[in-house]
Amino acid sequence: MTPSPADLPRVDLPETHHLTVPGGRRIAYCSYGDPAAPPVIVLHGSPGSRYEGLALWQAARDAGVRLVFPDRPGYGETDPVPGRGFHRWNDDFVALLDHLGHERAVLVAISGGGGYALSAAQRLPERVTRLILACAAVPGAPREAYARRIPLVKLVNLVAVRAPAVARRMLAGKGVFRRARNEPNLDAWPRSDRLIMADPACRALSEVDTAEGQRQGADAAVTDLAGYSRPLPDPLGSVSVPTLLLHGEADGNVPVEVARWAHAQIPGAELRTVPDGGHLFLLADPEPLLRELA
């Protein structure tokens, strides 16, 4: 039986930091790991928040790396940016680096953070030392690359494009969609992801992250999901920073075929797959990512 939220372990939260950019917008972020190490900027999924780093906190500390997770625009405590397009986050990236006192940083994207990281790497290569895409979605990937996507995930993404108001209700788990969201058909997910979903500690972290990610509603997540149906304004071939695609071979959310397609588009990119790894493999074993960072 799946434990109720009341039965889940208590989650200790890190300090939330804020910075204010010209125009008055506020950006929130959390740091995990060694505070003396150079920052690695990590972009959360959709929906998600700065608390996505909770699952990597101890491993980052043990590895001696510092992971900085900002709330992307419209998530958590970061104010929205008008309009659409993944380039909307570029100014936040510059402001965050300047605030941290660093000219450049490794940029990591998890799942729905992929479009934002790619846009920043294209437009601001002088500020990115390396780009790592971890089970990341890629704007404009061909339809056939998503052939093995889990049906429920495919449905949510399709509705985000064609009926955003309905997608907001689906992501919020309201009305007739509440049962579909809270009691998914777990058999559709790879075994590794099912094991993670069944773990009370992992579920507690996910509950905290999802709740914070939807603090301002589901608009930001719907905008993200719809954005992946269109290619970036600049071709992937314009990415000039060293790029690594790290992907689970059994991923049913963003199938590994998406990473293989992007790998063929980005000059000099590396592709490393995790055998039997699902979309959530970093929650069970962050070592493949931290090894690259350390």
C-alpha positions as CSV (number, residue, x, y, z in Angstrom):
1,M,0.0,0.0,0.0
2,T,1.3,3.5,-0.9
3,P,1.9,5.5,2.3
4,S,-0.2,8.7,2.9
5,P,1.6,12.0,3.3
6,A,1.1,11.8,7.0
7,D,3.0,8.5,7.1
8,L,6.0,9.8,5.2
9,P,9.3,10.7,6.9
10,R,10.0,14.2,8.0
11,V,12.2,16.2,5.5
12,D,14.8,18.7,6.7
13,L,15.0,21.7,4.4
14,P,18.1,23.7,3.5
15,E,18.2,27.5,3.8
16,T,16.5,29.3,0.9
17,H,18.5,32.3,-0.5
18,H,17.2,35.1,-2.5
19,L,18.5,37.7,-4.9
20,T,16.7,40.6,-6.6
21,V,17.4,41.5,-10.2
22,P,16.9,44.8,-11.9
23,G,13.2,45.5,-12.3
24,G,12.5,44.0,-8.9
25,R,12.1,40.3,-9.7
26,R,13.1,37.9,-7.0
27,I,15.1,34.6,-7.6
28,A,15.2,31.9,-5.0
29,Y,17.8,29.1,-4.8
30,C,19.3,26.5,-2.4
31,S,22.8,25.1,-2.2
32,Y,23.7,21.5,-1.4
33,G,27.1,20.0,-0.7
34,D,30.4,21.7,0.0
35,P,29.9,25.5,0.3
36,A,33.6,26.1,-0.5
37,A,33.5,24.3,-3.8
38,P,32.8,26.1,-7.1
39,P,29.0,26.2,-7.8
40,V,27.4,23.8,-10.3
41,I,24.1,25.3,-11.4
42,V,21.4,22.6,-11.7
43,L,18.0,23.1,-13.3
44,H,15.0,21.2,-11.9
45,G,12.3,19.4,-13.9
46,S,8.8,20.4,-14.8
47,P,7.1,20.7,-12.3
48,G,9.8,21.0,-9.7
49,S,11.7,23.4,-7.5
50,R,14.9,24.2,-5.7
51,Y,14.1,21.3,-3.4
52,E,14.8,18.8,-6.2
53,G,18.3,18.9,-4.8
54,L,17.2,17.3,-1.5
55,A,17.8,13.9,-3.0
56,L,21.4,14.7,-3.9
57,W,22.3,16.6,-0.7
58,Q,24.3,14.0,1.2
59,A,25.9,12.6,-2.0
60,A,27.0,16.1,-3.0
61,R,28.5,16.6,0.5
62,D,30.4,13.3,0.3
63,A,31.7,14.1,-3.2
64,G,32.9,17.6,-2.2
65,V,30.8,19.4,-4.8
66,R,28.4,22.3,-4.5
67,L,25.0,22.0,-6.3
68,V,23.0,25.3,-6.6
69,F,19.4,24.7,-7.5
70,P,17.5,27.8,-8.5
71,D,13.7,27.9,-8.8
72,R,13.1,28.6,-12.5
73,P,10.7,31.5,-13.4
74,G,7.2,30.9,-12.1
75,Y,8.3,28.0,-9.8
76,G,8.6,28.1,-6.0
77,E,9.7,31.5,-4.9
78,T,11.1,32.8,-8.2
79,D,8.9,35.4,-9.9
80,P,7.6,34.7,-13.4
81,V,9.0,36.2,-16.6
82,P,6.4,37.4,-19.1
83,G,6.2,35.6,-22.5
84,R,7.3,32.1,-23.5
85,G,10.5,30.6,-24.7
86,F,13.4,28.9,-22.9
87,H,15.6,31.9,-23.4
88,R,13.6,33.7,-20.7
89,W,15.9,32.2,-18.1
90,N,19.1,33.4,-19.6
91,D,19.1,36.7,-17.6
92,D,18.5,34.8,-14.4
93,F,21.5,32.6,-15.1
94,V,23.7,35.6,-15.5
95,A,22.3,37.3,-12.4
96,L,22.8,34.1,-10.3
97,L,26.4,33.6,-11.4
98,D,27.2,37.3,-10.7
99,H,25.5,37.0,-7.3
100,L,27.6,33.9,-6.5
101,G,30.8,35.7,-7.6
102,H,31.6,33.4,-10.5
103,E,32.2,34.2,-14.1
104,R,31.4,30.6,-15.4
105,A,30.0,27.4,-14.1
106,V,29.0,23.9,-15.1
107,L,25.3,23.8,-16.1
108,V,23.3,20.7,-15.4
109,A,19.7,20.1,-16.5
110,I,17.4,17.4,-15.2
111,S,14.3,16.4,-17.2
112,G,12.2,19.6,-18.1
113,G,15.2,21.9,-17.4
114,G,16.8,20.8,-20.6
115,G,15.5,23.5,-22.9
116,Y,16.6,26.3,-20.5
117,A,20.1,24.9,-20.2
118,L,20.5,24.4,-23.9
119,S,19.3,28.0,-24.6
120,A,21.8,29.4,-22.0
121,A,24.6,27.3,-23.5
122,Q,23.8,28.6,-27.0
123,R,23.5,32.3,-26.2
124,L,26.0,32.5,-23.3
125,P,28.8,30.1,-24.0
126,E,31.3,32.3,-22.2
127,R,29.5,31.6,-18.9
128,V,29.2,27.8,-19.3
129,T,32.2,25.6,-18.7
130,R,30.3,22.4,-19.5
131,L,26.7,21.3,-20.2
132,I,25.3,18.1,-18.7
133,L,21.9,16.9,-19.7
134,A,20.6,14.3,-17.3
135,C,17.5,12.5,-18.6
136,A,16.7,15.9,-20.1
137,A,14.0,16.8,-22.5
138,V,15.2,18.5,-25.8
139,P,13.0,21.0,-27.6
140,G,12.0,19.9,-31.1
141,A,13.0,16.2,-30.8
142,P,11.2,14.2,-33.5
143,R,7.9,12.5,-32.7
144,E,9.4,9.0,-33.3
145,A,11.9,9.6,-30.5
146,Y,9.0,9.6,-28.0
147,A,7.5,6.4,-29.3
148,R,8.3,4.5,-26.1
149,R,7.0,7.3,-23.8
150,I,4.6,6.2,-21.1
151,P,1.0,6.9,-22.3
152,L,0.0,9.1,-19.3
153,V,3.1,11.3,-19.7
154,K,2.4,11.5,-23.5
155,L,-1.2,12.6,-22.8
156,V,-0.2,15.3,-20.4
157,N,2.3,16.7,-22.9
158,L,-0.2,16.6,-25.7
159,V,-2.8,18.4,-23.6
160,A,-0.3,21.1,-22.6
161,V,-0.1,22.0,-26.3
162,R,-3.7,21.8,-27.3
163,A,-5.6,22.6,-24.1
164,P,-3.5,24.4,-21.5
165,A,-6.4,25.0,-19.1
166,V,-7.0,21.2,-18.9
167,A,-3.3,20.5,-18.5
168,R,-3.2,22.8,-15.5
169,R,-5.9,20.8,-13.9
170,M,-4.1,17.5,-14.7
171,L,-0.9,18.7,-13.2
172,A,-2.6,20.1,-10.1
173,G,-4.4,16.7,-9.6
174,K,-7.9,18.3,-9.4
175,G,-11.3,17.0,-10.4
176,V,-11.5,13.9,-12.5
177,F,-7.8,13.8,-13.0
178,R,-6.9,13.4,-9.3
179,R,-7.1,9.7,-9.3
180,A,-5.0,9.4,-12.5
181,R,-2.3,11.6,-11.0
182,N,-2.2,10.1,-7.5
183,E,-2.8,6.4,-8.4
184,P,-0.9,6.0,-11.7
185,N,-0.6,2.7,-13.4
186,L,2.8,1.9,-12.0
187,D,3.2,-1.1,-14.4
188,A,3.8,1.4,-17.2
189,W,7.0,2.7,-15.5
190,P,10.4,0.9,-15.6
191,R,11.1,-1.3,-12.7
192,S,13.8,1.0,-11.4
193,D,11.4,3.9,-11.2
194,R,8.7,1.8,-9.6
195,L,11.1,0.9,-6.8
196,I,12.0,4.6,-6.2
197,M,8.3,5.6,-6.2
198,A,7.5,2.9,-3.6
199,D,10.3,4.1,-1.3
200,P,8.8,6.3,1.5
201,A,11.9,8.5,1.8
202,C,12.0,9.2,-1.9
203,R,8.3,9.9,-1.9
204,A,8.6,12.3,1.0
205,L,11.2,14.3,-1.0
206,S,9.1,14.2,-4.1
207,E,6.0,15.5,-2.2
208,V,8.0,18.5,-0.8
209,D,9.5,19.3,-4.2
210,T,6.3,19.0,-6.1
211,A,4.3,21.1,-3.6
212,E,6.9,23.9,-3.7
213,G,7.1,23.7,-7.5
214,Q,3.4,24.4,-7.7
215,R,3.4,27.2,-5.1
216,Q,2.4,29.6,-7.8
217,G,0.2,27.2,-9.7
218,A,0.8,25.0,-12.7
219,D,1.2,27.8,-15.4
220,A,5.0,27.5,-15.5
221,A,4.9,23.7,-15.9
222,V,2.3,23.9,-18.7
223,T,4.4,26.5,-20.5
224,D,7.4,24.3,-20.2
225,L,5.7,21.2,-21.5
226,A,4.2,23.0,-24.5
227,G,7.6,24.5,-25.3
228,Y,9.1,21.2,-26.0
229,S,6.9,20.7,-29.0
230,R,8.9,23.4,-30.8
231,P,12.6,23.6,-31.7
232,L,14.8,26.2,-30.1
233,P,15.3,29.4,-32.2
234,D,18.9,28.4,-32.7
235,P,19.8,24.9,-34.1
236,L,21.4,22.4,-31.7
237,G,24.4,22.5,-33.9
238,S,25.2,25.9,-32.5
239,V,26.0,24.5,-29.0
240,S,29.7,25.0,-28.7
241,V,30.4,24.2,-25.1
242,P,31.5,20.6,-24.0
243,T,28.3,18.6,-23.7
244,L,27.5,15.3,-22.0
245,L,24.1,13.6,-22.3
246,L,23.6,11.2,-19.3
247,H,20.4,9.1,-19.8
248,G,18.7,6.0,-18.4
249,E,18.2,3.4,-21.1
250,A,14.8,2.5,-19.6
251,D,13.5,6.1,-19.3
252,G,9.8,6.1,-20.1
253,N,9.3,9.8,-19.5
254,V,12.0,11.2,-21.9
255,P,13.0,8.1,-23.8
256,V,16.7,7.5,-24.5
257,E,16.1,8.0,-28.2
258,V,15.7,11.7,-27.4
259,A,19.2,11.8,-26.1
260,R,20.5,9.8,-29.0
261,W,18.9,12.3,-31.4
262,A,20.4,15.3,-29.6
263,H,23.8,13.6,-29.4
264,A,23.8,13.5,-33.2
265,Q,22.9,17.2,-33.4
266,I,25.4,18.7,-30.9
267,P,29.0,18.9,-32.2
268,G,31.4,16.8,-30.1
269,A,28.8,15.8,-27.6
270,E,29.3,12.7,-25.5
271,L,26.5,10.2,-24.7
272,R,26.6,7.9,-21.7
273,T,23.6,5.7,-20.9
274,V,22.8,3.9,-17.6
275,P,21.7,0.3,-18.2
276,D,18.2,-0.3,-16.8
277,G,18.1,3.3,-15.5
278,G,14.7,5.0,-15.6
279,H,13.8,8.6,-15.6
280,L,14.5,8.9,-11.8
281,F,17.8,7.0,-11.7
282,L,19.6,9.9,-10.0
283,L,17.5,9.5,-6.9
284,A,18.7,6.0,-6.5
285,D,22.3,6.4,-7.7
286,P,23.6,10.0,-8.2
287,E,27.1,8.6,-8.6
288,P,27.2,8.8,-12.4
289,L,26.5,12.5,-12.3
290,L,28.7,13.4,-9.3
291,R,31.6,11.4,-10.8
292,E,31.5,13.8,-13.7
293,L,31.4,16.9,-11.4
294,A,34.0,15.7,-9.0
